[in-house]
Amino acid sequence: MWYNKNVSGNQKIKQGLISIVIPVYNEALNLPGLFDRLSGVTDALKQHCEVIVVDDGSKDGSFEKIVELGKGRSVTAVRFKRNFGQTAALSAGIEQAKGDIIVTLDSDLENDPRDIPLILEKMNEGYDVVSGWRKERWEGAFLSRKLPSMVANGLISLLSGIPLHDYGCTLKAYRADLVKGVNLYGDMHRFLPAYVAWQGGTVAEVPVSYAPRQYGESNYGMGRIIRVLLDLVVVVFMHKYMNRPMHFFGGWGLLSFSLGVVSGTTAIVLKLLKIRDFVATPLPLWSALFVIVGVQLVLFGIVGEMLMRTYYESQNRRPYVIKEKVAVP
């Protein structure tokens, strides 16, 4: 076994296999330095390690470089037919991983592989996820990069309920049984700590080193913040209302319908009291709009309930996760 339960019920790392998953996209010049540092780390660790490198459709010879550098080492190279994005690459790597602990790491050396033992040491305290925090990142660009990053991470923490300073840091460690089989889309890989916490897992964060990339161009831009926030809306909705869509759509639908009734009633009262004609107030229009929107939202809720039930029943799934079962004599 990789882990067992200690007195407090948390899980503690023992001897076993660690899977290190690395997504790569046009990082041929950074790969030699990455493999050199990674070799030193894996040699120093007491646990057995496997390295899974996923080439996300690179066009600079990254895959050939991975194969060359990986010879004689426990390296699995996976190559996409085209660029599918970092989330897809991490998802593929996690799917291929055989270890009970999965460590994810960027290939551009902004994450230092030598911080992996620090992550694992924190995980040894009993956490299910340990996330890196690039505390010194964007120190010279407060307004243009650091402040937007702080706002985005703060908003993600607020909506997810899991306070982390750096959701975007790829250097993380996970208990494999909690992330295996999780379907990831868009840029949703960064929300995995929140997903694990929602399933009852424990999450910790440790400061890690950060160094600007030396070669190549960053694949991140300000536009990604918008995409991440949109993905966040989907993730939070799926977490809170996946099993009860009517509570979301129906709640807003009833509110809208009520506003329509109030607007219509007010318009009629004003007309009867000869205070204001229908054509002299927007209340009749608002009433019709709110009522129509309310009815549509309630119908959306009904359709959502039908889809949710079809999802669970067609795949024989259950809307719960059992942690353990003990037959008490």
N, C-alpha and C positions, 0 to 999 in steps of 0.2 A: 504493500500500500504506500501511496505517496504521502498521505496525511492520515491522522487519526484525531479523535476528540480528546481535548484536555479537560481539566476539571471544570472550567467555565463553560464548556460546550463548544468553544471555538475550535477551528481546525489548525493543526500545526504541521509544518512541512517535515517530511522525513526523506530518506534516500529514495530516488526515483528519477523519472524522466522529465526534463524541462523542454518544452517546445518554444523556440524563438522564431516568431513570424515577422518577416521583413518585406514590405511592399516596395517595389522599385519601379521608377519611371524616368528614363533618360538620366541615369546616375553612374554611367560607366567610369567617369573620372573619380568618383567618390568611393567606388567599391573596393579598391585595394586597401585604402585606409580603414574602411569599415571591417573588412575581413581580418586585417592585422589585429585591430583592437578586440574584435570578437573572439579570435583565437586565444588571446591572452585571458579573456574572461572565462571562456568555457574550460580552458585547461586548469584554471584556478578553482573553479566550482567543484564541490564534492559530488554534486549530482551529475548524472548523465544528461547530455544535451543533444537535441537535434535542431538543425537550422533549416527553416523552410523559407525560401526566397521566391516571391511571386513577381515576375516581370509583367508589368501592366501595359504590354504593347509598346515597349521602348523602341526607338528608331536609331539609337546611337551605339548599338552593339552591346547593350547591357547584359542581355541574356548570355551571349557568348562569353562575356567576362565573368559572369556568375559561374558558369560551368568550368571555366579555366581555374578560377580561384577556389572553387569548391572541391577540386580533386583531392582525394585522400582525407577528406573531412566528412563528417556526417551531415551532408547538405542535400536537400531536395530542392530542385529548381523547377518551378512551374511557370509556364509561359502562356499568356493570353493571346488570342488571335488579333485583338485590337485593344485600344485603351478603353477600359471600363470604369476607371476611377479607383481611388484609394480604398473606399469602402468595399468594393467588390474584391480587390486584391487581398485585403485583410480577411474577408469572409472566406475566400478560397483557402488561404493559409490556415485559418482556424479549422476549417473542415478537414484539411490534410493532417493536422497535428495529432500526434499519438500520445503526447504527454498529459499528465493530470494538472500541470501548471503551464499556462500559455503566456508568454511574454511577447508583446508587440513592440516594434522598434522601427523608427524611420531610417532610411538609407542615406540621407544627406549629411550625416554626422552632426546635425544640430542636436540630436540626441546622442549622448556618449554611451556606447555599450558598456563602458566601465562602471556605469551607474546601476547595471542590472543586479549585482549583489546587494546594493542598497535597497532596491525594490523588494528583493526576495527576503532580506532580513526583516523588513517591515511586515511582509506577509507572514513571516514566521510567528508574529505576535497573534495570529488568529484571524486575519482579515481575508475576505473573499476576493477583493479587488484592491490593488494599490496603484494609484495614479501618480505620475510624475508632475511636478510643478516647475516650469522653467521660470524661476523667480526673477532672473536677470534679463529676460527677453524684452526687447524693444526699449531698453533704457535710454537710448539716444533719440527716440522718436515718440515722445509721450503723446502729443496731440494726434499725430497721423496714424499710429499703430497701437500704442499701449492703451490709450484711453478707449478706443473702440473695442479692443480685446477685453478690457476690464468690464465694459458695459455688457458685451455679449455674454461673457462668462457669468456675470452677475444675474443677467436675465435668465440664462439657462438654469442656474442654481435656484433662482426663485421659483420658476415654473416647475422644475423637476423635484424640488424639495431636497436635493442632494448638493450641499455647498462644496464646490471645488473651484480653485483659482484658475485652473488651466484644463478645461475640457479638451482643448485641441492638441494637447501633448500626446503623441502616439506611444511614448514609453509607458506601458502599463503592464500589470501582471494580473491574470485572472485564474480562478479555479475553472478548469475546463468543463466540468459538469454543469456549470451555470451559464456558459456561453455557447456550448456546442448545440447546434441545431437552431440557433437564433438567426432568423432571416434578416439581413441588413440591406437597406436600399438608400439611395441618395448619398448623404453624408452622415448617416446615422451611426457609424461606428463610434463616433465620439460620445454617444449617449449610452454606451454599454454599461458604464458604472452605475448610471441611474437605473437601467433595466435590472441589473443584478440586485441593487438595493430594493427595488420594488418587489422582487421575488423573495425578500427576506435576508439578502446577503449584507455583509458589512463592507464598508468602503473607507479607505484611508488615502492620504495624500502626503507625499514627501518631496521636498525641494531637490531638484536635480540640476546638473550643470547644463549650460547652453552655450553653443558657439555658432556664429554665423557661418553659413555654408561657404566653402572655398571655391567650389566648381559648380557650373551649371546655374540654372535660373530656378527660382522658387515657383512652385506650382500653385501657390496660395495668392489670393488677391482679396481686395475689399468686397468684391462681389460674392465671395464665398460666405461672408457673414450673413448676408441676406438669405442665401440658400440654406444655411445652417439653421437660422431662426424659423424658416418655413418648415423645415424638417422637424424642428422642436415642437411646433404646433401639432404635427401629425403624431409624434411620439407621445406627447402628453395626452392627446385625445384617445389614442389607442390604449394607453395605460388606464385612464380613468373611466372611459365610456365604451371600451371594446365589448364588454359583456352587458351593457345597458344603454344602448344608443338612444332609446326612447327618453331616458332621463335628460339627455342633452337636448335633442331636437324637440322633444315634447315640452320641456321646460320653457325654452325660448318661444316655442309655438304658442303655448298658452299665454305667455306674457304679451306677445304681439297681438293675439286675438283679443285679450282683455283691453289693450290700448285701443284697438279698433272699436270695441263696444263702447268704451268711455267716450271716444271722440264722436261716434255717431249719436250717442245719447245726448251729449253736450250740444251738438248741432241742432238736434230736434228741440231741446229745451229752449235754446236761443230763438229758434223759429217760432215756437208756440208763444213765447213771451214777447214776441215782436221786437226783440233786441237786435238780431242780426239774421238776414236771409241766408239760405244755403249758399248762394252764389257769392256772397260777400265774405265768406270764411273758408279756409282750407280744410276745416274739420271733416266735411263729408268725404273729401279725397283721401285724407289721412285714414279715415275709418275704413274705407274700402281697401286701401293698401295694407293696413295692419291686419285686417281680417284675412285677406288672401294669403299674405305671407305666413300668418299663423297656421292656417289650414295646411299650407304646403309643408311647413316644418313638422307638423304632426304626422303627415303622410311620410315624410322622410324618415321619421322615427320608426314608423311601422315597417317600412322597407328595410331599415337597418336591423330591426329585430329579426325579421325573416332571414336576412343574410347571415346574421350572427348565429342563429340556430342551425342554419344549413351548414355553416362552417364547422361547428362542433360535431353535429350529428353525422355528417357525411364522412368525416375523418375519424370518428369515434374518439374525439378529444374530450377533455374535461376542463372546466374553467377553474381548476385549482392545481396546486403542486404539493405533493406529499413529501415532507422532509424525511420522516422515518416512521416506521410502524413497529410497535413492540407488543408482543403477546405476553401479558402479565399473568403469571400462574396464580 
